[in-house]
Amino acid sequence: MTIINKRYKDIFEQYIHKGEPTPLSIGTLVVCAFCILLLIISTFTQLSISHPWFQYVSGEGFSSIIKNMTYNPQIPVMLFIIYLLGRNYSLFTFIIYLIVGFFVWPIFVFGNGLGFVGNYLFGYSLGFILAAFLIGYILNKNLGIKMRLLASLAGVLSIHVCGFIYCIILAIFGKLDFGLIGPIFKIITLSKILYDVLFATIIYLVAPYIKNIFWVCMKPKAENKKKLKYSRKRHQVVSDNVN
């Protein structure tokens, strides 16, 4: 029974992600296509969130209210894609997403085609590139919980920083009024960054388990067969020694 258990353990372990880089395979390309669809869906998704909140009123102090808001989950979805595919293939997915939006189908909010480049939201999309490099660098060292939480925080901050800087660049070139930078920063960043951090944290806590499901598709079949063959050969040798 022990020998049989070890054999199946070897078979199952080859489908568990242990920090290996994402390989080029048909399964990986299928997962990339799924992530592009996920990114498009998240672009047009608005979640209604209601929860207790504390606000400060001058002369009255803090008071409790019920805060109602709409939340777009695109940033946590972006960070999930980076973890799922790794730096290189997540960037590949993002480039295909931009090409589709620029030349094929209007999948951007408040901007279609190349005109989206002049929209302040494009800066937050570009933050995906910086987030991919930062997260890739952090997780390349360690996939532990602390490093995953650090990676999720770095990813959220990098996207918002890029968005803010891009607003300033648009204003410098006369594409955006300087007076709008403050309100945009307040609406897009200050009012929602805590939610981005919260949802990104939750996603990165469970991301390894989700990636193991997709890793079955992304892992090269040839490598799987080689390991399976080795596992069977080792099992045969142990069985012969026992007999």
C-alpha atoms as an extended CHARMM CRD file, in Angstrom:
* protein
*
       243  EXT
         1         1  MET       CA              0.0000000000        0.0000000000        0.0000000000  PROA      1               0.0000000000
         2         2  THR       CA              2.8720000000        2.3910000000        0.8140000000  PROA      2               0.0000000000
         3         3  ILE       CA              4.4850000000        1.7520000000       -2.5600000000  PROA      3               0.0000000000
         4         4  ILE       CA              1.2030000000        2.4320000000       -4.3800000000  PROA      4               0.0000000000
         5         5  ASN       CA              0.6580000000        5.6360000000       -2.4100000000  PROA      5               0.0000000000
         6         6  LYS       CA              4.1560000000        6.8640000000       -3.2940000000  PROA      6               0.0000000000
         7         7  ARG       CA              3.5160000000        6.1080000000       -6.9480000000  PROA      7               0.0000000000
         8         8  TYR       CA              0.3250000000        8.1610000000       -7.0720000000  PROA      8               0.0000000000
         9         9  LYS       CA              1.9430000000       10.8810000000       -5.0020000000  PROA      9               0.0000000000
        10        10  ASP       CA              4.6510000000       11.2080000000       -7.6690000000  PROA      10              0.0000000000
        11        11  ILE       CA              1.9980000000       11.3730000000      -10.3760000000  PROA      11              0.0000000000
        12        12  PHE       CA             -0.0360000000       14.0810000000       -8.6370000000  PROA      12              0.0000000000
        13        13  GLU       CA              2.9820000000       16.1610000000       -7.6110000000  PROA      13              0.0000000000
        14        14  GLN       CA              3.9450000000       16.7460000000      -11.2170000000  PROA      14              0.0000000000
        15        15  TYR       CA              0.7220000000       18.7180000000      -11.6240000000  PROA      15              0.0000000000
        16        16  ILE       CA              1.4600000000       21.0210000000       -8.6690000000  PROA      16              0.0000000000
        17        17  HSD       CA              3.1390000000       24.3230000000       -9.4120000000  PROA      17              0.0000000000
        18        18  LYS       CA              6.3600000000       24.7190000000       -7.4430000000  PROA      18              0.0000000000
        19        19  GLY       CA              7.6060000000       28.0210000000       -8.8020000000  PROA      19              0.0000000000
        20        20  GLU       CA              8.5230000000       26.8560000000      -12.2990000000  PROA      20              0.0000000000
        21        21  PRO       CA              8.3250000000       29.4650000000      -15.0780000000  PROA      21              0.0000000000
        22        22  THR       CA              5.2630000000       29.2820000000      -17.2810000000  PROA      22              0.0000000000
        23        23  PRO       CA              6.1380000000       27.1350000000      -20.3230000000  PROA      23              0.0000000000
        24        24  LEU       CA              5.1540000000       27.6710000000      -23.9350000000  PROA      24              0.0000000000
        25        25  SER       CA              2.3940000000       25.1730000000      -24.6310000000  PROA      25              0.0000000000
        26        26  ILE       CA             -1.0240000000       24.9820000000      -26.2210000000  PROA      26              0.0000000000
        27        27  GLY       CA             -2.5170000000       24.9140000000      -22.7370000000  PROA      27              0.0000000000
        28        28  THR       CA             -0.7290000000       28.1450000000      -21.8350000000  PROA      28              0.0000000000
        29        29  LEU       CA             -2.0900000000       29.8780000000      -24.9320000000  PROA      29              0.0000000000
        30        30  VAL       CA             -5.5960000000       28.6820000000      -24.0540000000  PROA      30              0.0000000000
        31        31  VAL       CA             -5.2220000000       30.0980000000      -20.5430000000  PROA      31              0.0000000000
        32        32  CYS       CA             -3.9570000000       33.3870000000      -22.0780000000  PROA      32              0.0000000000
        33        33  ALA       CA             -7.1250000000       33.5540000000      -24.1850000000  PROA      33              0.0000000000
        34        34  PHE       CA             -9.2010000000       32.9230000000      -21.0560000000  PROA      34              0.0000000000
        35        35  CYS       CA             -7.3670000000       35.7370000000      -19.2390000000  PROA      35              0.0000000000
        36        36  ILE       CA             -8.0340000000       38.1660000000      -22.1090000000  PROA      36              0.0000000000
        37        37  LEU       CA            -11.7410000000       37.3480000000      -21.8370000000  PROA      37              0.0000000000
        38        38  LEU       CA            -11.5400000000       37.7550000000      -18.0500000000  PROA      38              0.0000000000
        39        39  LEU       CA             -9.8640000000       41.1480000000      -18.4730000000  PROA      39              0.0000000000
        40        40  ILE       CA            -12.5690000000       42.3210000000      -20.8890000000  PROA      40              0.0000000000
        41        41  ILE       CA            -15.3480000000       41.1790000000      -18.5530000000  PROA      41              0.0000000000
        42        42  SER       CA            -13.7380000000       42.9320000000      -15.5900000000  PROA      42              0.0000000000
        43        43  THR       CA            -13.5230000000       46.1710000000      -17.6020000000  PROA      43              0.0000000000
        44        44  PHE       CA            -17.3180000000       46.4150000000      -17.7970000000  PROA      44              0.0000000000
        45        45  THR       CA            -18.1310000000       44.9110000000      -14.3870000000  PROA      45              0.0000000000
        46        46  GLN       CA            -19.4720000000       47.1690000000      -11.6530000000  PROA      46              0.0000000000
        47        47  LEU       CA            -19.9560000000       45.7110000000       -8.1810000000  PROA      47              0.0000000000
        48        48  SER       CA            -22.3000000000       47.3690000000       -5.6970000000  PROA      48              0.0000000000
        49        49  ILE       CA            -20.7130000000       47.4800000000       -2.2350000000  PROA      49              0.0000000000
        50        50  SER       CA            -22.4020000000       48.5820000000        0.9870000000  PROA      50              0.0000000000
        51        51  HSD       CA            -20.7260000000       48.5020000000        4.3930000000  PROA      51              0.0000000000
        52        52  PRO       CA            -20.4500000000       50.5120000000        7.6420000000  PROA      52              0.0000000000
        53        53  TRP       CA            -18.1000000000       53.4770000000        7.4430000000  PROA      53              0.0000000000
        54        54  PHE       CA            -16.8860000000       56.1610000000        9.8220000000  PROA      54              0.0000000000
        55        55  GLN       CA            -16.7130000000       59.7970000000        8.8130000000  PROA      55              0.0000000000
        56        56  TYR       CA            -15.5180000000       62.8670000000       10.6560000000  PROA      56              0.0000000000
        57        57  VAL       CA            -17.7730000000       65.9040000000       10.8630000000  PROA      57              0.0000000000
        58        58  SER       CA            -16.2970000000       69.1360000000       12.1780000000  PROA      58              0.0000000000
        59        59  GLY       CA            -17.7740000000       69.9580000000       15.5690000000  PROA      59              0.0000000000
        60        60  GLU       CA            -19.5270000000       66.6080000000       15.8550000000  PROA      60              0.0000000000
        61        61  GLY       CA            -16.6440000000       64.1550000000       15.7410000000  PROA      61              0.0000000000
        62        62  PHE       CA            -16.8490000000       60.7080000000       14.1610000000  PROA      62              0.0000000000
        63        63  SER       CA            -20.1660000000       59.2200000000       13.1420000000  PROA      63              0.0000000000
        64        64  SER       CA            -21.1310000000       55.8730000000       11.6530000000  PROA      64              0.0000000000
        65        65  ILE       CA            -22.7930000000       55.7020000000        8.2420000000  PROA      65              0.0000000000
        66        66  ILE       CA            -23.5680000000       53.0990000000        5.5890000000  PROA      66              0.0000000000
        67        67  LYS       CA            -21.3060000000       53.6600000000        2.6010000000  PROA      67              0.0000000000
        68        68  ASN       CA            -22.6340000000       52.6820000000       -0.8140000000  PROA      68              0.0000000000
        69        69  MET       CA            -20.3540000000       52.6070000000       -3.8220000000  PROA      69              0.0000000000
        70        70  THR       CA            -19.7250000000       50.9290000000       -7.1430000000  PROA      70              0.0000000000
        71        71  TYR       CA            -16.4470000000       49.1290000000       -7.5630000000  PROA      71              0.0000000000
        72        72  ASN       CA            -14.6580000000       47.9920000000      -10.7190000000  PROA      72              0.0000000000
        73        73  PRO       CA            -12.5260000000       44.8630000000      -10.0660000000  PROA      73              0.0000000000
        74        74  GLN       CA            -10.1520000000       45.2990000000      -13.0160000000  PROA      74              0.0000000000
        75        75  ILE       CA             -7.0170000000       45.9220000000      -10.9270000000  PROA      75              0.0000000000
        76        76  PRO       CA             -7.3770000000       42.7530000000       -8.7770000000  PROA      76              0.0000000000
        77        77  VAL       CA             -8.1160000000       40.8060000000      -11.9730000000  PROA      77              0.0000000000
        78        78  MET       CA             -4.9500000000       42.2180000000      -13.5640000000  PROA      78              0.0000000000
        79        79  LEU       CA             -2.8910000000       41.1240000000      -10.5710000000  PROA      79              0.0000000000
        80        80  PHE       CA             -4.4750000000       37.6700000000      -10.6400000000  PROA      80              0.0000000000
        81        81  ILE       CA             -3.4930000000       37.2890000000      -14.3100000000  PROA      81              0.0000000000
        82        82  ILE       CA              0.0950000000       38.2390000000      -13.4700000000  PROA      82              0.0000000000
        83        83  TYR       CA              0.2720000000       35.5470000000      -10.7980000000  PROA      83              0.0000000000
        84        84  LEU       CA             -1.4520000000       32.9550000000      -12.9600000000  PROA      84              0.0000000000
        85        85  LEU       CA              0.6570000000       33.4260000000      -16.1000000000  PROA      85              0.0000000000
        86        86  GLY       CA              3.8600000000       34.9330000000      -14.7650000000  PROA      86              0.0000000000
        87        87  ARG       CA              5.5130000000       38.0960000000      -16.0400000000  PROA      87              0.0000000000
        88        88  ASN       CA              6.1450000000       37.2060000000      -19.6820000000  PROA      88              0.0000000000
        89        89  TYR       CA              2.8310000000       35.6350000000      -20.5840000000  PROA      89              0.0000000000
        90        90  SER       CA              0.7980000000       38.1500000000      -18.5970000000  PROA      90              0.0000000000
        91        91  LEU       CA              2.4950000000       40.9170000000      -20.6190000000  PROA      91              0.0000000000
        92        92  PHE       CA              1.7500000000       38.9620000000      -23.7950000000  PROA      92              0.0000000000
        93        93  THR       CA             -1.9010000000       38.7480000000      -22.7260000000  PROA      93              0.0000000000
        94        94  PHE       CA             -2.0330000000       42.4730000000      -22.0160000000  PROA      94              0.0000000000
        95        95  ILE       CA             -0.4990000000       43.3400000000      -25.4040000000  PROA      95              0.0000000000
        96        96  ILE       CA             -3.1080000000       41.2010000000      -27.1860000000  PROA      96              0.0000000000
        97        97  TYR       CA             -5.7980000000       42.9120000000      -25.1010000000  PROA      97              0.0000000000
        98        98  LEU       CA             -4.5280000000       46.3320000000      -26.2500000000  PROA      98              0.0000000000
        99        99  ILE       CA             -4.2990000000       45.2400000000      -29.8990000000  PROA      99              0.0000000000
       100       100  VAL       CA             -7.8860000000       43.9960000000      -29.8120000000  PROA      100             0.0000000000
       101       101  GLY       CA             -9.0450000000       47.2580000000      -28.2280000000  PROA      101             0.0000000000
       102       102  PHE       CA             -7.0470000000       49.4750000000      -30.5820000000  PROA      102             0.0000000000
       103       103  PHE       CA             -7.7880000000       47.7940000000      -33.9050000000  PROA      103             0.0000000000
       104       104  VAL       CA            -10.4680000000       45.0990000000      -33.6040000000  PROA      104             0.0000000000
       105       105  TRP       CA            -13.2240000000       45.7440000000      -31.0830000000  PROA      105             0.0000000000
       106       106  PRO       CA            -14.1820000000       48.6040000000      -28.7160000000  PROA      106             0.0000000000
       107       107  ILE       CA            -13.4050000000       46.9320000000      -25.4060000000  PROA      107             0.0000000000
       108       108  PHE       CA            -12.1750000000       50.0220000000      -23.5290000000  PROA      108             0.0000000000
       109       109  VAL       CA            -14.3090000000       52.1350000000      -21.2160000000  PROA      109             0.0000000000
       110       110  PHE       CA            -14.5870000000       55.8410000000      -22.1600000000  PROA      110             0.0000000000
       111       111  GLY       CA            -12.3930000000       55.4220000000      -25.2120000000  PROA      111             0.0000000000
       112       112  ASN       CA            -12.3290000000       53.4280000000      -28.4220000000  PROA      112             0.0000000000
       113       113  GLY       CA             -9.4310000000       52.5810000000      -30.6790000000  PROA      113             0.0000000000
       114       114  LEU       CA             -6.1890000000       54.5100000000      -30.4960000000  PROA      114             0.0000000000
       115       115  GLY       CA             -8.0940000000       57.4140000000      -28.9630000000  PROA      115             0.0000000000
       116       116  PHE       CA             -7.9290000000       55.5530000000      -25.6510000000  PROA      116             0.0000000000
       117       117  VAL       CA             -4.2670000000       56.5950000000      -25.4070000000  PROA      117             0.0000000000
       118       118  GLY       CA             -5.4540000000       60.1310000000      -24.6870000000  PROA      118             0.0000000000
       119       119  ASN       CA             -7.7290000000       58.9730000000      -21.8710000000  PROA      119             0.0000000000
       120       120  TYR       CA             -6.5090000000       59.2480000000      -18.2780000000  PROA      120             0.0000000000
       121       121  LEU       CA             -7.5920000000       55.6500000000      -17.6230000000  PROA      121             0.0000000000
       122       122  PHE       CA             -4.9590000000       54.4370000000      -20.0770000000  PROA      122             0.0000000000
       123       123  GLY       CA             -2.2890000000       55.3190000000      -17.5190000000  PROA      123             0.0000000000
       124       124  TYR       CA             -3.8000000000       52.9030000000      -15.0230000000  PROA      124             0.0000000000
       125       125  SER       CA             -3.7790000000       50.2240000000      -17.7190000000  PROA      125             0.0000000000
       126       126  LEU       CA             -0.1030000000       50.9000000000      -18.4040000000  PROA      126             0.0000000000
       127       127  GLY       CA              0.5320000000       50.3200000000      -14.7170000000  PROA      127             0.0000000000
       128       128  PHE       CA             -0.0930000000       46.6600000000      -15.5130000000  PROA      128             0.0000000000
       129       129  ILE       CA              3.3550000000       46.5510000000      -17.1550000000  PROA      129             0.0000000000
       130       130  LEU       CA              5.1680000000       47.9050000000      -14.0930000000  PROA      130             0.0000000000
       131       131  ALA       CA              3.1110000000       45.6430000000      -11.8230000000  PROA      131             0.0000000000
       132       132  ALA       CA              4.0940000000       42.5920000000      -13.9110000000  PROA      132             0.0000000000
       133       133  PHE       CA              7.8040000000       43.3670000000      -13.5160000000  PROA      133             0.0000000000
       134       134  LEU       CA              7.5480000000       44.1340000000       -9.7880000000  PROA      134             0.0000000000
       135       135  ILE       CA              5.4480000000       41.0890000000       -8.9670000000  PROA      135             0.0000000000
       136       136  GLY       CA              7.6250000000       38.8750000000      -11.1330000000  PROA      136             0.0000000000
       137       137  TYR       CA             10.7350000000       40.1040000000       -9.3240000000  PROA      137             0.0000000000
       138       138  ILE       CA              9.2310000000       39.6170000000       -5.8550000000  PROA      138             0.0000000000
       139       139  LEU       CA              7.7190000000       36.1890000000       -6.4580000000  PROA      139             0.0000000000
       140       140  ASN       CA             10.8270000000       34.9590000000       -8.2400000000  PROA      140             0.0000000000
       141       141  LYS       CA             12.5250000000       34.9380000000       -4.8470000000  PROA      141             0.0000000000
       142       142  ASN       CA              9.8290000000       33.3150000000       -2.7650000000  PROA      142             0.0000000000
       143       143  LEU       CA              6.1930000000       32.1920000000       -3.1190000000  PROA      143             0.0000000000
       144       144  GLY       CA              5.4820000000       32.3230000000        0.6120000000  PROA      144             0.0000000000
       145       145  ILE       CA              2.5210000000       34.1710000000        2.0680000000  PROA      145             0.0000000000
       146       146  LYS       CA              4.5290000000       37.2510000000        3.0960000000  PROA      146             0.0000000000
       147       147  MET       CA              6.0360000000       37.6440000000       -0.3670000000  PROA      147             0.0000000000
       148       148  ARG       CA              2.6590000000       37.1510000000       -2.0360000000  PROA      148             0.0000000000
       149       149  LEU       CA              1.1150000000       39.8390000000        0.1550000000  PROA      149             0.0000000000
       150       150  LEU       CA              4.0370000000       42.1580000000       -0.5980000000  PROA      150             0.0000000000
       151       151  ALA       CA              3.6290000000       41.4410000000       -4.3180000000  PROA      151             0.0000000000
       152       152  SER       CA             -0.1060000000       42.2340000000       -4.2470000000  PROA      152             0.0000000000
       153       153  LEU       CA              0.5170000000       45.5310000000       -2.4250000000  PROA      153             0.0000000000
       154       154  ALA       CA              3.3310000000       46.4910000000       -4.8060000000  PROA      154             0.0000000000
       155       155  GLY       CA              1.1140000000       45.6710000000       -7.7690000000  PROA      155             0.0000000000
       156       156  VAL       CA             -1.7690000000       47.8550000000       -6.5850000000  PROA      156             0.0000000000
       157       157  LEU       CA              0.4890000000       50.7980000000       -5.7440000000  PROA      157             0.0000000000
       158       158  SER       CA              2.3800000000       50.6000000000       -9.0420000000  PROA      158             0.0000000000
       159       159  ILE       CA             -0.8410000000       50.7280000000      -11.0650000000  PROA      159             0.0000000000
       160       160  HSD       CA             -2.1590000000       53.7560000000       -9.1760000000  PROA      160             0.0000000000
       161       161  VAL       CA              1.1990000000       55.5600000000       -9.3220000000  PROA      161             0.0000000000
       162       162  CYS       CA              1.3840000000       55.0070000000      -13.0910000000  PROA      162             0.0000000000
       163       163  GLY       CA             -2.1550000000       56.2940000000      -13.4880000000  PROA      163             0.0000000000
       164       164  PHE       CA             -1.3880000000       59.4540000000      -11.5140000000  PROA      164             0.0000000000
       165       165  ILE       CA              1.8380000000       60.1360000000      -13.4260000000  PROA      165             0.0000000000
       166       166  TYR       CA              0.0600000000       59.6010000000      -16.7390000000  PROA      166             0.0000000000
       167       167  CYS       CA             -2.5480000000       62.1950000000      -15.7640000000  PROA      167             0.0000000000
       168       168  ILE       CA              0.2480000000       64.7030000000      -15.1660000000  PROA      168             0.0000000000
       169       169  ILE       CA              1.7980000000       63.8660000000      -18.5630000000  PROA      169             0.0000000000
       170       170  LEU       CA             -1.5480000000       64.3730000000      -20.3070000000  PROA      170             0.0000000000
       171       171  ALA       CA             -1.9350000000       67.7260000000      -18.5610000000  PROA      171             0.0000000000
       172       172  ILE       CA              1.5640000000       68.8190000000      -19.5920000000  PROA      172             0.0000000000
       173       173  PHE       CA              0.7580000000       68.0900000000      -23.2320000000  PROA      173             0.0000000000
       174       174  GLY       CA             -2.5920000000       69.8570000000      -23.0030000000  PROA      174             0.0000000000
       175       175  LYS       CA             -4.7300000000       66.7120000000      -23.2300000000  PROA      175             0.0000000000
       176       176  LEU       CA             -6.1210000000       67.1200000000      -19.7300000000  PROA      176             0.0000000000
       177       177  ASP       CA             -6.9100000000       70.1260000000      -17.5580000000  PROA      177             0.0000000000
       178       178  PHE       CA             -4.5770000000       70.4040000000      -14.5640000000  PROA      178             0.0000000000
       179       179  GLY       CA             -7.5990000000       71.1210000000      -12.4030000000  PROA      179             0.0000000000
       180       180  LEU       CA             -8.9680000000       67.6390000000      -13.1130000000  PROA      180             0.0000000000
       181       181  ILE       CA             -5.9280000000       65.7750000000      -11.7870000000  PROA      181             0.0000000000
       182       182  GLY       CA             -7.0070000000       66.1880000000       -8.1510000000  PROA      182             0.0000000000
       183       183  PRO       CA            -10.6110000000       64.9950000000       -8.6640000000  PROA      183             0.0000000000
       184       184  ILE       CA             -9.4400000000       62.0560000000      -10.7990000000  PROA      184             0.0000000000
       185       185  PHE       CA             -6.9120000000       61.0460000000       -8.1550000000  PROA      185             0.0000000000
       186       186  LYS       CA             -9.5950000000       61.2950000000       -5.4780000000  PROA      186             0.0000000000
       187       187  ILE       CA            -12.1950000000       59.2690000000       -7.4070000000  PROA      187             0.0000000000
       188       188  ILE       CA             -9.9460000000       56.6080000000       -8.9190000000  PROA      188             0.0000000000
       189       189  THR       CA             -7.2620000000       56.2310000000       -6.2430000000  PROA      189             0.0000000000
       190       190  LEU       CA             -8.1730000000       57.6270000000       -2.8280000000  PROA      190             0.0000000000
       191       191  SER       CA            -11.7250000000       56.2830000000       -2.8130000000  PROA      191             0.0000000000
       192       192  LYS       CA            -10.9040000000       52.8000000000       -4.1610000000  PROA      192             0.0000000000
       193       193  ILE       CA             -7.3010000000       51.8840000000       -3.4090000000  PROA      193             0.0000000000
       194       194  LEU       CA             -8.2190000000       50.2630000000       -0.0760000000  PROA      194             0.0000000000
       195       195  TYR       CA            -10.6780000000       48.0070000000       -1.8990000000  PROA      195             0.0000000000
       196       196  ASP       CA             -8.0250000000       47.1750000000       -4.5000000000  PROA      196             0.0000000000
       197       197  VAL       CA             -5.5970000000       46.1980000000       -1.7410000000  PROA      197             0.0000000000
       198       198  LEU       CA             -8.2540000000       44.1480000000        0.0650000000  PROA      198             0.0000000000
       199       199  PHE       CA             -9.3980000000       42.1750000000       -2.9830000000  PROA      199             0.0000000000
       200       200  ALA       CA             -5.8490000000       41.7720000000       -4.2990000000  PROA      200             0.0000000000
       201       201  THR       CA             -4.7740000000       40.4070000000       -0.9130000000  PROA      201             0.0000000000
       202       202  ILE       CA             -7.6050000000       37.8780000000       -0.8800000000  PROA      202             0.0000000000
       203       203  ILE       CA             -6.8000000000       36.8050000000       -4.4330000000  PROA      203             0.0000000000
       204       204  TYR       CA             -3.1010000000       36.3400000000       -3.7060000000  PROA      204             0.0000000000
       205       205  LEU       CA             -3.8600000000       34.2510000000       -0.6290000000  PROA      205             0.0000000000
       206       206  VAL       CA             -5.8190000000       31.7250000000       -2.7120000000  PROA      206             0.0000000000
       207       207  ALA       CA             -3.9510000000       32.2070000000       -6.0130000000  PROA      207             0.0000000000
       208       208  PRO       CA             -1.5690000000       29.2230000000       -5.5630000000  PROA      208             0.0000000000
       209       209  TYR       CA             -4.5150000000       26.8250000000       -5.2630000000  PROA      209             0.0000000000
       210       210  ILE       CA             -6.2150000000       28.2990000000       -8.3150000000  PROA      210             0.0000000000
       211       211  LYS       CA             -2.9900000000       28.1850000000      -10.3070000000  PROA      211             0.0000000000
       212       212  ASN       CA             -2.6140000000       24.4720000000       -9.5850000000  PROA      212             0.0000000000
       213       213  ILE       CA             -5.8980000000       23.9210000000      -11.4180000000  PROA      213             0.0000000000
       214       214  PHE       CA             -4.6860000000       25.8050000000      -14.4990000000  PROA      214             0.0000000000
       215       215  TRP       CA             -1.1910000000       24.3080000000      -14.2010000000  PROA      215             0.0000000000
       216       216  VAL       CA             -2.6220000000       20.9860000000      -15.3750000000  PROA      216             0.0000000000
       217       217  CYS       CA             -3.2740000000       22.6680000000      -18.7340000000  PROA      217             0.0000000000
       218       218  MET       CA             -0.1250000000       24.7820000000      -18.9120000000  PROA      218             0.0000000000
       219       219  LYS       CA              2.4070000000       22.1120000000      -17.9720000000  PROA      219             0.0000000000
       220       220  PRO       CA              4.1000000000       20.5750000000      -21.0570000000  PROA      220             0.0000000000
       221       221  LYS       CA              2.7070000000       17.1290000000      -21.8740000000  PROA      221             0.0000000000
       222       222  ALA       CA              6.1100000000       15.7840000000      -22.8790000000  PROA      222             0.0000000000
       223       223  GLU       CA              7.5220000000       16.6000000000      -19.4640000000  PROA      223             0.0000000000
       224       224  ASN       CA              4.5410000000       14.9590000000      -17.8020000000  PROA      224             0.0000000000
       225       225  LYS       CA              5.0660000000       11.7360000000      -19.7520000000  PROA      225             0.0000000000
       226       226  LYS       CA              8.7690000000       11.7120000000      -18.9650000000  PROA      226             0.0000000000
       227       227  LYS       CA              8.1350000000       12.0590000000      -15.2460000000  PROA      227             0.0000000000
       228       228  LEU       CA              5.3220000000        9.5070000000      -15.3710000000  PROA      228             0.0000000000
       229       229  LYS       CA              7.6140000000        7.0420000000      -17.1480000000  PROA      229             0.0000000000
       230       230  TYR       CA             10.3150000000        7.6090000000      -14.5280000000  PROA      230             0.0000000000
       231       231  SER       CA              7.7590000000        7.1550000000      -11.7410000000  PROA      231             0.0000000000
       232       232  ARG       CA              6.5700000000        3.8580000000      -13.2060000000  PROA      232             0.0000000000
       233       233  LYS       CA             10.1290000000        2.6130000000      -13.6780000000  PROA      233             0.0000000000
       234       234  ARG       CA             11.0190000000        3.4400000000      -10.0850000000  PROA      234             0.0000000000
       235       235  HSD       CA              7.8400000000        1.7510000000       -8.8750000000  PROA      235             0.0000000000
       236       236  GLN       CA              8.7540000000       -1.3890000000      -10.8440000000  PROA      236             0.0000000000
       237       237  VAL       CA             12.2440000000       -1.4720000000       -9.3400000000  PROA      237             0.0000000000
       238       238  VAL       CA             10.8540000000       -1.1390000000       -5.8100000000  PROA      238             0.0000000000
       239       239  SER       CA              8.2910000000       -3.8510000000       -6.4830000000  PROA      239             0.0000000000
       240       240  ASP       CA             10.9770000000       -6.2200000000       -7.7870000000  PROA      240             0.0000000000
       241       241  ASN       CA             13.1140000000       -5.6110000000       -4.6940000000  PROA      241             0.0000000000
       242       242  VAL       CA             10.1550000000       -6.2990000000       -2.4290000000  PROA      242             0.0000000000
       243       243  ASN       CA              9.3560000000       -9.5260000000       -4.2320000000  PROA      243             0.0000000000
